Amino acid sequence: MTLTDRYTQVRQLSAKICGPLQTEDYVVQPIADVSPPKWHLGHTTWFFETFILKPNFIGYQDFNPDYNYVFNSYYETVGNRVIRTDRGNLSRPTVEEVYHYRRYVDEAMESFLCHEPSPRVKELLELGLNHEEQHQELLYYDIKYILGHNPLFPAYDKHYKAPHFEQGEPGFINIAEGVYEVGHTGDGFCFDNELNRHKVYLNAFEISTTMVTNAEYLEFINSNGYHNFRFWHAEGWDWVKANQIEAPLYWHLIEGEWQHYTLAGLQLLKLEEPVAHISYYEAYAYAMWKDMRLPTEFEWEVAATQFNWGKSWEWTESAYLPYPGFTKAPGAIGEYNGKFMVSQKVLRGASDATPLGHSRVTYRNFFHPNLRWHFTGIRLAR
């Protein structure tokens, strides 16, 4: 596949994800963690314009100089920006103007890629494509939150079907104590937080071959797990009480039956499916209730080749920290991951919303422990 083909394929998928939306859906921002779909489309376009076209394509003219302020996310090096909580106030530029912006930048990128870029620019291009794939997954999260918190529970796509996922037979894998190597290796793309490959010592442990199901999590709910402080961190218990949490996000008890909001609309809860939209606090509490624990990210990585994963990102017990020898790239690109290595937990795996080929065993996702609008689940260890 040529660079142009790869670029076009990634860019078209973002537009396809937004295809079922109505114009009004593009602008909504119910909470600070959710960005309007329109903003995602503009921001991913801004990335290519800012980091590839403007510095490297002679004669390139900005589509609109104000867009640097509107679509910059968190890059202090690049300049001022609209604060995250105000993204939903951007009624302008319009959805139509944002799509025009995408076409403008895409045409310029196609012209730019007619000639072989330098190795440095190729690296930036690959980062930009993986960056857009991250936002494609975020688009699914944010669209689901926007529509799932609409009082009418409208379907994103009433014909939407999640990718097939087979859990396999339940059980536990035994991993012997020893020194193991973790972290990315090889010539393929990885994010800087997956480097450097290094050795870790692990005590002997067991890890589940399957993720916790809705039926299993329902047992925790029915045993008053949300009302027993003994299973919770103090911070998690405060979160439960302050927010009156009684079940995973999108679960609704309607006339005595549990239903949950899906991208296809409100549906009866499928008990055999892995539980999703769980915070770290809830994942930890469930593990405590089962007299088990969550795996560390290194335990997960060492064992991951031996079980199926890909329905939901899986919480680990590991804090999001740099690997030995981690270095940030110079300039704005160095802000990509390193400055977020505080107060967050690592998630491993992939989810229904992860673009094909985007995830790998060494991929490190990370979120604050109270968040659950992303597609997250639980795998137990002991």
One Martini backbone bead per residue (centre of mass of N, CA, C, O) as a GRO file, in nm:
protein
  382
    1MET     BB    1   0.095   0.037   0.024
    2THR     BB    2   0.071   0.352  -0.013
    3LEU     BB    3   0.080   0.648   0.139
    4THR     BB    4  -0.175   0.757   0.003
    5ASP     BB    5  -0.358   0.517   0.063
    6ARG     BB    6  -0.329   0.523   0.369
    7TYR     BB    7  -0.430   0.806   0.409
    8THR     BB    8  -0.708   0.775   0.275
    9GLN     BB    9  -0.818   0.545   0.450
   10VAL     BB   10  -0.813   0.692   0.721
   11ARG     BB   11  -0.980   0.946   0.645
   12GLN     BB   12  -1.242   0.795   0.555
   13LEU     BB   13  -1.316   0.663   0.827
   14SER     BB   14  -1.397   0.915   0.983
   15ALA     BB   15  -1.636   0.986   0.797
   16LYS     BB   16  -1.786   0.717   0.831
   17ILE     BB   17  -1.843   0.735   1.135
   18CYS     BB   18  -2.016   1.014   1.082
   19GLY     BB   19  -2.246   0.939   0.882
   20PRO     BB   20  -2.506   0.893   1.090
   21LEU     BB   21  -2.511   1.182   1.151
   22GLN     BB   22  -2.632   1.470   1.260
   23THR     BB   23  -2.562   1.792   1.274
   24GLU     BB   24  -2.624   1.825   1.584
   25ASP     BB   25  -2.417   1.597   1.685
   26TYR     BB   26  -2.135   1.755   1.627
   27VAL     BB   27  -2.155   1.978   1.891
   28VAL     BB   28  -2.171   1.810   2.138
   29GLN     BB   29  -2.088   1.860   2.513
   30PRO     BB   30  -2.162   1.711   2.807
   31ILE     BB   31  -1.851   1.677   2.876
   32ALA     BB   32  -1.515   1.728   2.904
   33ASP     BB   33  -1.426   1.437   2.782
   34VAL     BB   34  -1.612   1.526   2.549
   35SER     BB   35  -1.597   1.560   2.205
   36PRO     BB   36  -1.690   1.690   1.932
   37PRO     BB   37  -1.692   1.555   1.625
   38LYS     BB   38  -1.602   1.812   1.477
   39TRP     BB   39  -1.336   1.843   1.630
   40HIS     BB   40  -1.197   1.584   1.543
   41LEU     BB   41  -1.192   1.651   1.239
   42GLY     BB   42  -1.020   1.910   1.277
   43HIS     BB   43  -0.775   1.811   1.445
   44THR     BB   44  -0.663   1.593   1.251
   45THR     BB   45  -0.614   1.801   1.029
   46TRP     BB   46  -0.427   1.996   1.181
   47PHE     BB   47  -0.192   1.802   1.216
   48PHE     BB   48  -0.106   1.791   0.914
   49GLU     BB   49  -0.080   2.094   0.869
   50THR     BB   50   0.127   2.163   1.105
   51PHE     BB   51   0.353   1.909   1.079
   52ILE     BB   52   0.372   1.893   0.746
   53LEU     BB   53   0.289   2.126   0.553
   54LYS     BB   54   0.405   2.396   0.669
   55PRO     BB   55   0.717   2.290   0.694
   56ASN     BB   56   0.728   2.112   0.386
   57PHE     BB   57   0.524   2.278   0.189
   58ILE     BB   58   0.575   2.469  -0.058
   59GLY     BB   59   0.322   2.723  -0.058
   60TYR     BB   60   0.153   2.677   0.175
   61GLN     BB   61  -0.183   2.756   0.280
   62ASP     BB   62  -0.383   2.837   0.499
   63PHE     BB   63  -0.709   2.794   0.546
   64ASN     BB   64  -0.713   2.903   0.864
   65PRO     BB   65  -0.554   3.071   1.113
   66ASP     BB   66  -0.774   3.015   1.348
   67TYR     BB   67  -0.748   2.693   1.366
   68ASN     BB   68  -0.515   2.677   1.568
   69TYR     BB   69  -0.701   2.762   1.810
   70VAL     BB   70  -0.939   2.554   1.771
   71PHE     BB   71  -0.755   2.258   1.711
   72ASN     BB   72  -0.588   2.265   1.939
   73SER     BB   73  -0.528   2.076   2.220
   74TYR     BB   74  -0.207   2.056   2.400
   75TYR     BB   75   0.008   2.239   2.241
   76GLU     BB   76   0.213   2.470   2.368
   77THR     BB   77   0.419   2.517   2.131
   78VAL     BB   78   0.186   2.623   1.919
   79GLY     BB   79  -0.020   2.759   2.126
   80ASN     BB   80  -0.306   2.874   2.160
   81ARG     BB   81  -0.638   2.767   2.296
   82VAL     BB   82  -0.914   2.606   2.331
   83ILE     BB   83  -1.068   2.494   2.579
   84ARG     BB   84  -1.202   2.194   2.632
   85THR     BB   85  -1.487   2.293   2.758
   86ASP     BB   86  -1.539   2.482   2.475
   87ARG     BB   87  -1.598   2.299   2.222
   88GLY     BB   88  -1.923   2.318   2.236
   89ASN     BB   89  -1.919   2.643   2.149
   90LEU     BB   90  -1.852   2.569   1.837
   91SER     BB   91  -2.059   2.667   1.596
   92ARG     BB   92  -1.791   2.783   1.494
   93PRO     BB   93  -1.734   2.612   1.267
   94THR     BB   94  -1.894   2.441   1.053
   95VAL     BB   95  -1.942   2.139   0.930
   96GLU     BB   96  -1.894   2.219   0.638
   97GLU     BB   97  -1.621   2.364   0.692
   98VAL     BB   98  -1.470   2.118   0.802
   99TYR     BB   99  -1.493   1.948   0.543
  100HIS     BB  100  -1.346   2.153   0.371
  101TYR     BB  101  -1.082   2.137   0.527
  102ARG     BB  102  -1.026   1.843   0.470
  103ARG     BB  103  -1.010   1.865   0.162
  104TYR     BB  104  -0.782   2.069   0.147
  105VAL     BB  105  -0.567   1.896   0.296
  106ASP     BB  106  -0.587   1.638   0.125
  107GLU     BB  107  -0.496   1.765  -0.141
  108ALA     BB  108  -0.221   1.856  -0.034
  109MET     BB  109  -0.119   1.576   0.053
  110GLU     BB  110  -0.132   1.441  -0.226
  111SER     BB  111   0.076   1.631  -0.350
  112PHE     BB  112   0.306   1.583  -0.147
  113LEU     BB  113   0.305   1.253  -0.199
  114CYS     BB  114   0.429   1.247  -0.493
  115HIS     BB  115   0.674   1.268  -0.309
  116GLU     BB  116   0.927   1.152  -0.136
  117PRO     BB  117   0.974   1.155   0.178
  118SER     BB  118   1.134   1.189   0.443
  119PRO     BB  119   1.199   1.007   0.716
  120ARG     BB  120   1.091   1.218   0.916
  121VAL     BB  121   0.813   1.260   0.773
  122LYS     BB  122   0.722   0.969   0.784
  123GLU     BB  123   0.702   0.959   1.090
  124LEU     BB  124   0.487   1.183   1.112
  125LEU     BB  125   0.276   1.043   0.939
  126GLU     BB  126   0.243   0.790   1.114
  127LEU     BB  127   0.156   0.944   1.362
  128GLY     BB  128  -0.093   1.082   1.234
  129LEU     BB  129  -0.245   0.818   1.170
  130ASN     BB  130  -0.252   0.709   1.461
  131HIS     BB  131  -0.393   0.956   1.575
  132GLU     BB  132  -0.655   0.921   1.410
  133GLU     BB  133  -0.720   0.639   1.521
  134GLN     BB  134  -0.765   0.735   1.806
  135HIS     BB  135  -1.005   0.928   1.723
  136GLN     BB  136  -1.191   0.707   1.619
  137GLU     BB  137  -1.237   0.583   1.893
  138LEU     BB  138  -1.335   0.844   2.030
  139LEU     BB  139  -1.582   0.882   1.855
  140TYR     BB  140  -1.738   0.644   1.966
  141TYR     BB  141  -1.743   0.731   2.257
  142ASP     BB  142  -1.875   1.017   2.214
  143ILE     BB  143  -2.126   0.937   2.058
  144LYS     BB  144  -2.239   0.750   2.274
  145TYR     BB  145  -2.265   0.966   2.493
  146ILE     BB  146  -2.443   1.166   2.349
  147LEU     BB  147  -2.680   0.959   2.284
  148GLY     BB  148  -2.689   0.811   2.575
  149HIS     BB  149  -2.784   1.120   2.700
  150ASN     BB  150  -3.032   1.110   2.552
  151PRO     BB  151  -3.361   1.075   2.644
  152LEU     BB  152  -3.422   0.893   2.365
  153PHE     BB  153  -3.202   0.692   2.279
  154PRO     BB  154  -3.057   0.714   2.013
  155ALA     BB  155  -2.938   0.576   1.738
  156TYR     BB  156  -2.665   0.568   1.551
  157ASP     BB  157  -2.723   0.256   1.440
  158LYS     BB  158  -2.967   0.018   1.406
  159HIS     BB  159  -2.742  -0.180   1.240
  160TYR     BB  160  -2.538  -0.209   1.447
  161LYS     BB  161  -2.238  -0.422   1.472
  162ALA     BB  162  -2.032  -0.570   1.651
  163PRO     BB  163  -1.764  -0.727   1.662
  164HIS     BB  164  -1.670  -1.034   1.679
  165PHE     BB  165  -1.652  -1.219   2.003
  166GLU     BB  166  -1.446  -1.477   2.144
  167GLN     BB  167  -1.366  -1.602   2.454
  168GLY     BB  168  -1.394  -1.886   2.545
  169GLU     BB  169  -1.261  -2.071   2.784
  170PRO     BB  170  -1.261  -2.080   3.105
  171GLY     BB  171  -0.973  -1.967   3.302
  172PHE     BB  172  -0.624  -2.030   3.388
  173ILE     BB  173  -0.301  -1.895   3.370
  174ASN     BB  174   0.027  -2.000   3.415
  175ILE     BB  175   0.298  -1.805   3.554
  176ALA     BB  176   0.617  -1.796   3.594
  177GLU     BB  177   0.869  -1.710   3.750
  178GLY     BB  178   1.062  -1.416   3.639
  179VAL     BB  179   1.234  -1.289   3.361
  180TYR     BB  180   1.108  -1.028   3.150
  181GLU     BB  181   1.017  -0.889   2.841
  182VAL     BB  182   0.924  -0.550   2.766
  183GLY     BB  183   0.809  -0.398   2.499
  184HIS     BB  184   0.900  -0.275   2.214
  185THR     BB  185   0.967  -0.448   1.899
  186GLY     BB  186   1.103  -0.360   1.611
  187ASP     BB  187   0.997  -0.176   1.304
  188GLY     BB  188   0.741  -0.091   1.390
  189PHE     BB  189   0.505   0.091   1.511
  190CYS     BB  190   0.525   0.323   1.792
  191PHE     BB  191   0.498   0.460   2.084
  192ASP     BB  192   0.696   0.612   2.317
  193ASN     BB  193   0.557   0.453   2.571
  194GLU     BB  194   0.682   0.159   2.458
  195LEU     BB  195   0.951   0.279   2.552
  196ASN     BB  196   1.174   0.064   2.655
  197ARG     BB  197   1.299  -0.226   2.635
  198HIS     BB  198   1.259  -0.449   2.925
  199LYS     BB  199   1.312  -0.579   3.239
  200VAL     BB  200   1.112  -0.806   3.446
  201TYR     BB  201   0.989  -0.908   3.754
  202LEU     BB  202   0.795  -1.208   3.827
  203ASN     BB  203   0.573  -1.352   3.991
  204ALA     BB  204   0.378  -1.590   4.036
  205PHE     BB  205   0.079  -1.641   3.825
  206GLU     BB  206  -0.267  -1.579   3.751
  207ILE     BB  207  -0.479  -1.565   3.448
  208SER     BB  208  -0.744  -1.494   3.277
  209THR     BB  209  -0.894  -1.598   2.969
  210THR     BB  210  -1.131  -1.410   3.064
  211MET     BB  211  -1.377  -1.191   3.086
  212VAL     BB  212  -1.593  -1.023   3.251
  213THR     BB  213  -1.927  -1.052   3.279
  214ASN     BB  214  -2.240  -0.942   3.317
  215ALA     BB  215  -2.331  -1.172   3.503
  216GLU     BB  216  -2.098  -1.146   3.707
  217TYR     BB  217  -2.147  -0.844   3.776
  218LEU     BB  218  -2.439  -0.878   3.879
  219GLU     BB  219  -2.358  -1.022   4.140
  220PHE     BB  220  -2.226  -0.775   4.266
  221ILE     BB  221  -2.478  -0.600   4.273
  222ASN     BB  222  -2.669  -0.811   4.430
  223SER     BB  223  -2.443  -0.798   4.682
  224ASN     BB  224  -2.387  -0.488   4.738
  225GLY     BB  225  -2.111  -0.368   4.618
  226TYR     BB  226  -2.203  -0.049   4.618
  227HIS     BB  227  -2.252  -0.078   4.964
  228ASN     BB  228  -1.937  -0.174   5.022
  229PHE     BB  229  -1.644  -0.040   5.141
  230ARG     BB  230  -1.443  -0.295   5.147
  231PHE     BB  231  -1.389  -0.289   4.813
  232TRP     BB  232  -1.278   0.009   4.838
  233HIS     BB  233  -1.142   0.275   4.778
  234ALA     BB  234  -1.169   0.575   4.912
  235GLU     BB  235  -1.197   0.727   4.644
  236GLY     BB  236  -1.410   0.535   4.523
  237TRP     BB  237  -1.624   0.569   4.747
  238ASP     BB  238  -1.663   0.870   4.704
  239TRP     BB  239  -1.755   0.842   4.407
  240VAL     BB  240  -2.005   0.671   4.454
  241LYS     BB  241  -2.154   0.869   4.645
  242ALA     BB  242  -2.141   1.138   4.479
  243ASN     BB  243  -2.271   0.974   4.204
  244GLN     BB  244  -2.461   0.733   4.251
  245ILE     BB  245  -2.345   0.446   4.199
  246GLU     BB  246  -2.497   0.120   4.061
  247ALA     BB  247  -2.358   0.092   3.768
  248PRO     BB  248  -2.280   0.079   3.473
  249LEU     BB  249  -2.254   0.241   3.208
  250TYR     BB  250  -2.576   0.232   3.041
  251TRP     BB  251  -2.739   0.121   3.270
  252HIS     BB  252  -3.093   0.001   3.293
  253LEU     BB  253  -3.369  -0.024   3.511
  254ILE     BB  254  -3.655  -0.173   3.346
  255GLU     BB  255  -3.903  -0.330   3.471
  256GLY     BB  256  -3.677  -0.541   3.604
  257GLU     BB  257  -3.474  -0.482   3.357
  258TRP     BB  258  -3.174  -0.501   3.202
  259GLN     BB  259  -3.038  -0.230   3.027
  260HIS     BB  260  -2.853  -0.103   2.732
  261TYR     BB  261  -2.661   0.119   2.572
  262THR     BB  262  -2.617   0.130   2.223
  263LEU     BB  263  -2.541   0.200   1.895
  264ALA     BB  264  -2.844   0.059   1.844
  265GLY     BB  265  -2.947   0.113   2.125
  266LEU     BB  266  -3.178  -0.003   2.331
  267GLN     BB  267  -3.101  -0.305   2.525
  268LEU     BB  268  -3.076  -0.598   2.627
  269LEU     BB  269  -2.885  -0.761   2.835
  270LYS     BB  270  -2.591  -0.945   2.768
  271LEU     BB  271  -2.466  -1.178   2.980
  272GLU     BB  272  -2.214  -1.304   2.802
  273GLU     BB  273  -2.085  -1.042   2.795
  274PRO     BB  274  -1.863  -0.820   2.847
  275VAL     BB  275  -1.801  -0.593   3.055
  276ALA     BB  276  -1.866  -0.236   3.037
  277HIS     BB  277  -1.802   0.069   3.148
  278ILE     BB  278  -1.550   0.074   3.357
  279SER     BB  279  -1.395   0.162   3.621
  280TYR     BB  280  -1.132   0.123   3.817
  281TYR     BB  281  -1.285   0.117   4.080
  282GLU     BB  282  -1.474  -0.120   3.993
  283ALA     BB  283  -1.262  -0.327   3.916
  284TYR     BB  284  -1.134  -0.344   4.196
  285ALA     BB  285  -1.388  -0.417   4.360
  286TYR     BB  286  -1.450  -0.678   4.215
  287ALA     BB  287  -1.184  -0.822   4.278
  288MET     BB  288  -1.218  -0.812   4.585
  289TRP     BB  289  -1.486  -0.973   4.593
  290LYS     BB  290  -1.317  -1.227   4.450
  291ASP     BB  291  -1.031  -1.252   4.577
  292MET     BB  292  -0.867  -1.062   4.385
  293ARG     BB  293  -0.712  -0.909   4.091
  294LEU     BB  294  -0.531  -0.706   3.903
  295PRO     BB  295  -0.326  -0.678   3.660
  296THR     BB  296  -0.046  -0.600   3.546
  297GLU     BB  297   0.092  -0.486   3.260
  298PHE     BB  298   0.314  -0.711   3.256
  299GLU     BB  299   0.141  -0.955   3.295
  300TRP     BB  300  -0.037  -0.907   3.051
  301GLU     BB  301   0.185  -0.913   2.830
  302VAL     BB  302   0.301  -1.196   2.886
  303ALA     BB  303   0.001  -1.339   2.848
  304ALA     BB  304  -0.147  -1.233   2.577
  305THR     BB  305  -0.075  -1.475   2.373
  306GLN     BB  306  -0.294  -1.679   2.546
  307PHE     BB  307  -0.530  -1.473   2.474
  308ASN     BB  308  -0.826  -1.315   2.411
  309TRP     BB  309  -0.853  -0.983   2.263
  310GLY     BB  310  -1.094  -0.687   2.187
  311LYS     BB  311  -1.357  -0.568   2.337
  312SER     BB  312  -1.189  -0.434   2.582
  313TRP     BB  313  -1.039  -0.247   2.766
  314GLU     BB  314  -0.793  -0.316   3.030
  315TRP     BB  315  -0.746  -0.298   3.343
  316THR     BB  316  -0.482  -0.208   3.555
  317GLU     BB  317  -0.245  -0.182   3.835
  318SER     BB  318  -0.098   0.040   3.670
  319ALA     BB  319   0.086   0.302   3.646
  320TYR     BB  320   0.154   0.580   3.448
  321LEU     BB  321   0.481   0.529   3.329
  322PRO     BB  322   0.796   0.538   3.255
  323TYR     BB  323   1.035   0.393   3.099
  324PRO     BB  324   1.337   0.303   3.075
  325GLY     BB  325   1.476   0.566   2.888
  326PHE     BB  326   1.279   0.775   2.847
  327THR     BB  327   1.205   1.001   2.569
  328LYS     BB  328   1.151   1.312   2.444
  329ALA     BB  329   1.071   1.482   2.194
  330PRO     BB  330   1.116   1.746   2.025
  331GLY     BB  331   0.891   1.962   2.082
  332ALA     BB  332   0.558   1.902   2.031
  333ILE     BB  333   0.581   1.586   2.011
  334GLY     BB  334   0.678   1.560   2.318
  335GLU     BB  335   0.361   1.601   2.422
  336TYR     BB  336   0.201   1.337   2.363
  337ASN     BB  337   0.273   1.157   2.653
  338GLY     BB  338   0.466   1.240   2.894
  339LYS     BB  339   0.275   1.467   3.044
  340PHE     BB  340   0.064   1.215   3.144
  341MET     BB  341   0.257   1.076   3.378
  342VAL     BB  342  -0.013   1.111   3.587
  343SER     BB  343  -0.282   0.985   3.761
  344GLN     BB  344  -0.281   0.706   3.595
  345LYS     BB  345  -0.404   0.425   3.417
  346VAL     BB  346  -0.348   0.124   3.269
  347LEU     BB  347  -0.434  -0.003   2.948
  348ARG     BB  348  -0.519  -0.306   2.776
  349GLY     BB  349  -0.550  -0.380   2.425
  350ALA     BB  350  -0.888  -0.347   2.311
  351SER     BB  351  -1.171  -0.264   2.094
  352ASP     BB  352  -1.444  -0.230   1.902
  353ALA     BB  353  -1.319   0.071   1.813
  354THR     BB  354  -1.064  -0.041   1.701
  355PRO     BB  355  -0.867  -0.024   1.456
  356LEU     BB  356  -0.734  -0.203   1.232
  357GLY     BB  357  -0.396  -0.247   1.337
  358HIS     BB  358  -0.355  -0.051   1.597
  359SER     BB  359  -0.300  -0.274   1.786
  360ARG     BB  360  -0.098  -0.414   2.062
  361VAL     BB  361   0.061  -0.568   2.319
  362THR     BB  362   0.230  -0.283   2.392
  363TYR     BB  363  -0.005  -0.110   2.427
  364ARG     BB  364  -0.068   0.214   2.599
  365ASN     BB  365  -0.323   0.297   2.780
  366PHE     BB  366  -0.486   0.600   2.938
  367PHE     BB  367  -0.659   0.676   3.254
  368HIS     BB  368  -0.859   0.784   3.472
  369PRO     BB  369  -1.022   0.604   3.731
  370ASN     BB  370  -1.325   0.741   3.681
  371LEU     BB  371  -1.343   0.651   3.393
  372ARG     BB  372  -1.616   0.509   3.139
  373TRP     BB  373  -1.675   0.594   2.830
  374HIS     BB  374  -1.496   0.395   2.761
  375PHE     BB  375  -1.395   0.071   2.653
  376THR     BB  376  -1.423  -0.118   2.951
  377GLY     BB  377  -1.269  -0.385   3.149
  378ILE     BB  378  -1.221  -0.725   3.297
  379ARG     BB  379  -0.928  -0.888   3.439
  380LEU     BB  380  -0.810  -1.150   3.627
  381ALA     BB  381  -0.600  -1.211   3.917
  382ARG     BB  382  -0.352  -1.429   4.144
   0.00000   0.00000   0.00000
